[in-house]
Amino acid sequence: MGYLPDLSIETWTLIVIFLTLIAIYGYAPYGLFKKLGIRGPKPMPFIGTFLGYTKGIHNFDTECYQKYGKMWGLYDGRQPIIATMDTAMIKAVLVKECYSVFTNRRNRVDFMQLMVDSQSSKNKDDASSNKGLTDHEILSQAMIFIIAGYETSSSTLGFVAYTLATHPEIQKILQEEIDETLPEKDRPTYEAAMQMEYLEMVINETMRLYPIANRLERMAKSSVEINGVTIPKGTVIMVPIYTLHRDPDLWSEPEAFKPERFRKENKANIDPYAFLPFGAGPRNCIGMRFALLMMKLALVEILQNFSFVTCKETDIPMELGVDELTTPKNPIKLKLVSRATVADSPSS
């Protein structure tokens, strides 16, 4: 016992109790899914299954799907998460039980609310020493949020450019549709953009392969049973969108870029809850229509005069990064060439 400090029995007892309580705290939440009969990766004390994210959220979710099937359990630290790729359950969470049970995403700090609270809080004794934010300052920050919303659209446009450059035959069909709709290279309008079915097909297929949001989440505000699965209060239901969009049970040739799958006559064969680039239900993306229109107009403006072409620096195939959002590991590098002077060869 010479290696141990000379402490009293009472002190040692307190240390043992303290360590026991820490161990209980670290392991306590991790028996939930075993009770519910839901399989999943083994969590580690305190951090849960966080280490799986080091390989990339989309890769981690795909591995879990291949190993555990349509449903599995995860732990973000101590927070239990049920991942589901069952479209009937997805519909129940996003639509049927949207207002009664799954009212929102998991609780996070609302930065805008903190700013509003800061602006409204004033020190009655010394207003000058505790100055809150002015309306102008809050408006300026709100504009940053609006501008940041363009990042998702610009990222999607980058993926569209890449898929068109690596599929020149599809790019040619799209350019023919654009030329037919706007024969004099007129400026694209809302009406013209809405007429271009193949343009929308290309964008949809790109968002299927590369959804910017890897996941979609809702939190249960009360315990509920859906399709025979008990979901305790406070549990997060997560839809792995990237993996869902590449599920071979829902999509034929899921890894292939095939815009034709979104043709009007084929849409009836697509489960509406298998394609969720903007979410679904009352709480889907509020900017969906604006984002789609903006992407359509941008693509028409470019493809009227130019073609996307691969170059020596283009990564083929493209490797995705490990970020929370779907992003390429390396920047997408392409050539933009004039349609009037360069042939359609992808190696030009």
Secondary structure, 3 states (H helix, E strand, C coil): CCCCCCCCHHHHHHHHHHHHHHHHHHHHHHHHHHHHCCCCCCCECCCECHHHHHHCHHHHHHHHHHHHCCEEEEEECCEEEEEECCHHHHHHHHHHCCCCCEEECCCCCCHHHHHHHHHHCCCCCCCCCCCCCCHHHHHHHHHHHHHHCHHHHHHHHHHHHHHHHHCHHHHHHHHHHHHHHCCCCCCCCHHHHHHCHHHHHHHHHHHHHCCCECEEEEEECCCEEECCEEECCCCEEEEEHHHHCCCCCCCCCCCCCCHHHHCHHHHHHCCCCCCCCCCCCCCCCCCHHHHHHHHHHHHHHHHCCEEEECCCCCCCCCCECCCCECCECCCCCCEEEECCCCCCCCCC
